[in-house]
Amino acid sequence: INAYIIPLLYSFSIKGHIAQVLVTPTYGHMTGSVDIDNQLEYGNISVPAGTEVEFIDKSGLFDPSVWLRVGLLNAPALNIIDFSKLEPKFQLYGLAGFTAPLGEYDQSRRVNLGANRWAFRLATPMVIPLNKDKQHLASWEITPNIYFYTHNNDPFTGDIKTQTPLFVLLQHLSKYFTPKFWGSVDLGYQYGGRSQIDDLPKGDLINQLAGGVSLGYSIAGPFKIQGSYGRIWFNDENGHMFRLLLTMAIPSKSDREILKGNK
């Protein structure tokens, strides 16, 4: 899967607490094939053993996500000057979001870009500072998540496809080596998410651990770049992930005026 995402993040204040809305429209390409070990009737075609069958090669829109994060503890909404003076403290947030079934979906396909069902996310992100040095800040970010799914009423086979809730625990241990250069060790664990079609046998339980590393650098002004690598461990299907991220932060009008006044 190659996914191209242009996330849009907007920050504002709710009763003095920082609040953020993130929208992630996604376009991408998915391809996949399977090696046939035994004779297979694939549609109207008899496929002999030892044949590689391509089951998807598709580009288009994936399901987009939207979430709202609100600061609950030690996460005030501050202007850019006051934020730079904020002492590192334990921070707690509340997060709620959803993924909408707007991606491309075709019931005749076994694998699709969209899931044809809604997904809902609840999380409690938290940040634990490990030192007080703002120039070389180290922190531990922990985000417990739980995802809930509605039914897919038009699966590839059968009448209804269901999926049990999925628990996801994300952790990042990060450190600034210089004011512009930072790195992190990333760890994620997933449990649950067992799918079932009608009264057929249930699918496999998701129980997997993933880990990786990230490096980031502030190029100039509002621009930052980040590269990440991750993979699934202790699992027969060890997937790999590479990600390159370019971030541009645009200060608010009031922050721009404050910066002009401090020159």
C-alpha positions as CSV (number, residue, x, y, z in Angstrom):
1,I,0.0,0.0,0.0
2,N,1.3,3.5,-0.9
3,A,-0.8,6.2,0.8
4,Y,-0.6,9.9,0.1
5,I,-2.1,12.0,2.9
6,I,-2.5,15.7,3.3
7,P,-3.6,16.1,6.9
8,L,-5.1,19.4,7.9
9,L,-4.7,20.3,11.6
10,Y,-6.5,23.3,13.2
11,S,-5.8,24.4,16.8
12,F,-8.1,26.6,18.9
13,S,-9.2,27.2,22.5
14,I,-12.1,25.6,24.4
15,K,-12.5,27.4,27.8
16,G,-8.7,28.0,28.0
17,H,-7.8,24.5,27.0
18,I,-6.0,23.6,23.8
19,A,-8.2,21.9,21.2
20,Q,-7.3,20.5,17.8
21,V,-9.3,19.1,14.9
22,L,-7.5,16.9,12.4
23,V,-8.9,15.9,9.0
24,T,-7.0,13.3,6.9
25,P,-8.1,12.9,3.3
26,T,-6.2,10.0,1.8
27,Y,-5.4,8.9,-1.8
28,G,-3.3,5.8,-2.5
29,H,-2.6,2.7,-4.4
30,M,-3.0,-0.9,-3.3
31,T,-1.7,-4.0,-5.0
32,G,-1.5,-7.6,-3.9
33,S,-1.2,-11.2,-5.1
34,V,-1.2,-14.7,-3.6
35,D,0.8,-17.8,-4.5
36,I,-1.6,-20.8,-5.1
37,D,-0.4,-24.0,-3.5
38,N,-3.3,-26.2,-4.6
39,Q,-5.6,-26.2,-7.6
40,L,-8.1,-23.3,-7.3
41,E,-11.3,-22.4,-9.1
42,Y,-10.8,-18.6,-9.4
43,G,-14.1,-17.3,-10.8
44,N,-14.7,-19.3,-14.0
45,I,-11.0,-20.0,-14.4
46,S,-9.2,-23.1,-13.1
47,V,-5.9,-22.0,-11.6
48,P,-3.1,-24.6,-11.3
49,A,-0.8,-25.0,-8.4
50,G,2.3,-22.8,-8.4
51,T,0.5,-19.8,-10.0
52,E,0.6,-16.3,-8.7
53,V,-2.9,-14.7,-8.7
54,E,-3.2,-10.9,-8.5
55,F,-6.3,-10.1,-6.4
56,I,-6.1,-6.3,-6.4
57,D,-4.3,-3.5,-8.3
58,K,-6.3,-0.3,-7.6
59,S,-5.7,3.4,-7.1
60,G,-8.3,5.8,-5.5
61,L,-9.6,7.3,-2.3
62,F,-9.3,5.6,1.1
63,D,-11.6,6.2,4.0
64,P,-10.9,9.6,5.5
65,S,-10.6,10.2,9.3
66,V,-11.6,13.2,11.5
67,W,-10.7,13.5,15.2
68,L,-11.0,16.1,18.0
69,R,-8.3,16.3,20.7
70,V,-8.9,18.5,23.8
71,G,-6.4,19.2,26.6
72,L,-7.7,18.1,30.0
73,L,-4.7,18.6,32.3
74,N,-1.7,21.0,32.0
75,A,-2.6,21.7,28.3
76,P,-3.6,25.3,28.1
77,A,-4.3,27.3,24.9
78,L,-1.4,29.8,24.8
79,N,0.0,32.3,22.3
80,I,3.3,31.5,20.7
81,I,5.4,33.4,23.3
82,D,3.7,32.0,26.4
83,F,3.9,28.5,24.9
84,S,7.7,28.8,24.5
85,K,7.9,29.6,28.2
86,L,5.6,26.7,29.4
87,E,7.4,24.4,31.8
88,P,7.3,20.7,30.8
89,K,4.6,18.9,32.9
90,F,2.5,15.8,32.7
91,Q,-0.2,16.4,30.1
92,L,-3.5,14.6,29.6
93,Y,-5.8,14.9,26.6
94,G,-9.1,13.4,25.5
95,L,-9.6,12.4,21.9
96,A,-12.7,11.3,19.9
97,G,-12.9,10.7,16.2
98,F,-14.3,8.7,13.3
99,T,-13.4,7.2,10.0
100,A,-16.1,7.6,7.3
101,P,-16.9,5.0,4.6
102,L,-16.1,7.4,1.7
103,G,-13.3,5.3,0.1
104,E,-13.8,3.3,-3.0
105,Y,-15.6,0.1,-2.4
106,D,-16.8,-2.7,-4.8
107,Q,-18.7,-5.6,-3.3
108,S,-17.4,-7.8,-6.1
109,R,-13.8,-7.3,-4.9
110,R,-12.3,-9.3,-2.1
111,V,-10.0,-6.4,-1.1
112,N,-11.0,-2.7,-1.3
113,L,-9.6,0.7,-0.6
114,G,-12.6,1.5,1.6
115,A,-14.1,-0.6,4.4
116,N,-17.8,0.2,3.7
117,R,-18.4,0.8,7.4
118,W,-17.8,3.5,10.0
119,A,-15.1,3.3,12.6
120,F,-15.1,5.3,15.9
121,R,-12.0,6.1,18.0
122,L,-11.7,7.0,21.7
123,A,-8.3,7.7,23.2
124,T,-6.5,9.4,26.2
125,P,-3.2,10.7,24.9
126,M,-0.7,11.7,27.6
127,V,2.8,13.1,27.7
128,I,5.3,12.5,30.5
129,P,8.4,14.8,30.4
130,L,11.6,13.0,31.4
131,N,13.7,16.1,31.9
132,K,13.3,19.9,32.3
133,D,15.8,21.0,29.6
134,K,13.7,22.6,26.8
135,Q,16.7,22.6,24.4
136,H,17.1,18.9,24.8
137,L,13.7,17.8,26.0
138,A,13.0,14.1,26.4
139,S,9.4,12.8,26.8
140,W,7.4,9.6,26.9
141,E,4.1,9.8,24.9
142,I,1.5,7.2,25.7
143,T,-1.8,6.9,23.8
144,P,-4.3,4.1,24.7
145,N,-7.0,3.8,22.0
146,I,-10.1,1.8,21.4
147,Y,-11.8,1.5,18.0
148,F,-15.4,0.4,17.5
149,Y,-16.8,-0.6,14.1
150,T,-20.3,-0.7,12.5
151,H,-21.4,-3.5,10.2
152,N,-20.4,-3.9,6.6
153,N,-23.8,-4.8,5.0
154,D,-22.3,-5.6,1.6
155,P,-19.3,-7.9,2.1
156,F,-17.6,-9.8,-0.7
157,T,-19.5,-12.9,0.5
158,G,-22.4,-13.4,2.8
159,D,-24.8,-10.7,4.1
160,I,-23.1,-9.0,7.1
161,K,-19.5,-8.6,8.1
162,T,-18.9,-7.6,11.8
163,Q,-15.7,-6.7,13.7
164,T,-15.1,-6.7,17.4
165,P,-13.5,-3.6,19.1
166,L,-9.8,-3.2,18.6
167,F,-7.5,-2.0,21.5
168,V,-4.4,-0.1,20.3
169,L,-1.6,1.1,22.6
170,L,0.9,3.6,21.1
171,Q,4.1,4.8,22.7
172,H,6.9,7.1,21.7
173,L,10.1,7.8,23.6
174,S,11.5,11.0,22.1
175,K,14.4,13.3,22.6
176,Y,15.6,16.6,21.1
177,F,19.4,16.2,20.4
178,T,19.5,19.9,19.3
179,P,16.7,22.5,19.2
180,K,16.1,21.5,15.6
181,F,16.9,17.7,15.5
182,W,15.0,15.0,17.4
183,G,14.5,11.3,17.3
184,S,12.1,8.7,18.8
185,V,11.7,5.0,19.5
186,D,8.1,4.0,18.6
187,L,6.1,1.0,19.9
188,G,2.6,-0.1,19.2
189,Y,0.4,-3.0,20.4
190,Q,-2.9,-4.2,18.9
191,Y,-5.4,-6.6,20.4
192,G,-8.9,-7.6,19.3
193,G,-10.6,-6.7,16.0
194,R,-11.8,-10.2,15.2
195,S,-14.0,-10.2,12.1
196,Q,-16.9,-12.5,11.2
197,I,-19.3,-12.9,8.2
198,D,-22.8,-14.1,9.1
199,D,-22.5,-17.3,11.1
200,L,-19.3,-18.5,9.5
201,P,-16.2,-19.2,11.6
202,K,-14.6,-16.1,13.1
203,G,-11.5,-14.6,11.6
204,D,-8.1,-14.4,13.3
205,L,-7.7,-12.3,16.5
206,I,-5.4,-9.4,16.0
207,N,-2.6,-9.7,18.6
208,Q,0.6,-8.1,17.4
209,L,3.4,-5.8,18.4
210,A,5.0,-3.3,16.1
211,G,8.1,-1.1,16.7
212,G,10.3,1.4,14.8
213,V,12.3,4.6,14.9
214,S,11.7,8.2,13.7
215,L,14.0,11.1,13.0
216,G,12.9,14.7,12.5
217,Y,14.5,18.0,11.7
218,S,13.3,21.6,11.5
219,I,14.4,22.9,8.1
220,A,13.6,26.6,8.4
221,G,10.8,28.6,10.0
222,P,7.5,26.6,9.8
223,F,8.9,23.6,7.9
224,K,9.8,20.3,9.5
225,I,10.6,16.9,7.9
226,Q,10.3,13.5,9.5
227,G,11.2,10.0,8.4
228,S,10.0,6.8,10.1
229,Y,10.5,3.1,9.8
230,G,8.5,0.4,11.5
231,R,7.7,-3.3,11.3
232,I,5.6,-6.0,13.0
233,W,7.5,-8.3,15.4
234,F,6.8,-11.8,16.6
235,N,4.3,-12.5,13.9
236,D,4.4,-14.7,10.8
237,E,3.2,-11.8,8.7
238,N,6.0,-9.2,9.4
239,G,4.8,-6.1,7.6
240,H,7.1,-3.1,7.1
241,M,6.3,0.6,7.0
242,F,8.2,3.6,5.7
243,R,6.9,7.1,6.1
244,L,8.2,10.5,5.0
245,L,6.4,13.5,6.5
246,L,6.7,17.2,5.6
247,T,5.0,19.6,8.1
248,M,4.2,23.3,7.6
249,A,2.9,25.2,10.7
250,I,1.1,28.5,10.0
251,P,0.9,30.8,13.1
252,S,-2.4,32.5,13.8
253,K,-2.9,36.2,13.0
254,S,-2.6,37.1,16.7
255,D,0.7,35.1,16.9
256,R,2.1,36.8,13.8
257,E,1.3,40.2,15.3
258,I,3.1,39.1,18.6
259,L,6.1,37.9,16.7
260,K,6.3,41.2,14.8
261,G,6.1,43.1,18.1
262,N,9.0,41.1,19.5
263,K,11.4,41.8,16.6
